[in-house]
């Protein structure tokens, strides 16, 4: 049995119109983190107002998401 890759996390924000998007760096790559705590700290740094609003009932506009590893050996989506 192969070793499982380490769990990674990413940040998503809701754009106000109900569409969620990944937070990306200056080069356009999705920001990923090795721990949930690290992802939450970056979320609070990048979106401090939204994070505070959520604490006081302002609605859910940000999220830290666990990135699931692909468990099968099939082709990647879109390949074909």
Secondary structure, 3 states (H helix, E strand, C coil): CCCCCCCEEEEEEECCCCCEEECECCCCCECEECCHHHHHHHHHHHCHHHHHHHHCCCCCCEEEEEECCCCCCCCCCCCC
